[in-house]
Amino acid sequence: MNWGMKNRLARIINPKTKRCVMLAVDHGYFQGPTTGLRNLGKTVNPLLPYADALMITRGAIRNWISEDMDIPIVLRVSGGQSILKELSNEIITTSICNAIRINATAVTCSVYIGGEFEKQSITNLAKLVDEGEHYGIPVLAVTAVGKDMARDSRYLGLASRICVETGAHIIKTYNCENFEEVVEACGNTPVVMAGGKKIGEKDALTMAKNVIDKGAAGVDMGRNIFQSSKPIGMIKAVRAVVHDNIPVDEAYKIYEKEKK
Ligand code: 5RP
């Protein structure tokens, strides 16, 4: 791995704790104005001081994020479909040149294992990895879960391993029973957890704790942070679980203590 690639990865995953709290706010690329992100800047800007990285699209950055922010950007570069159509039908929507111009620290795309356009999404990842390695830009692969996919370690392990073998530098996948098997299947490639649909704050913290205990390098959470009634309290609590190994009950107190 070249120096630039290592340096960029170290900006995302803290080299001291080997952990990361990434804030995912890229939902609009296929969901439109997702609850909590209609005015993305209003929701996201107050959370930036607590995020190690921000997963976002180029359009959202230009509209809602100031150029003087200094959080590493993990730029969503796949899309081309919507919730009204087949989700796996993605293409690369942002060129590597544009990603560099935006000063992205990493780029990201989804991979739909078992989806109708599985091969196309793996091809997107492979192309990005080739370009990323040329320019020293890491690629985060999201194992996107279609409606009919089981969220178990067998499926998530299969999807994650295919992303690893295709060359992804970070894997984003979902919490499941026996999560350690998914981590093991990824070798030395860091694994971060996607949050999924909004659930109770304590349950979301328990999920984060589970993956950290089973070897994840951190989380890349969206709705369970920005749709919380106290988003700052929630991201602080998630940080405590991820970076400080704090038990869920104590982390929950951090969330509760925060003002609305
Ligand atoms: C969509 C994504 C989102 O970033 C991902 O779903 C994370 O957000 P959440 O925690 O809300 O699920 O990668 O494919």
Residues whose N, C-alpha, C, O or C-beta is under 5 A from the ligand:
A	BS01	5RP	A24 D26 S110 V142 A194 G195 G196 K197 D220 M221 G222 R223 N224
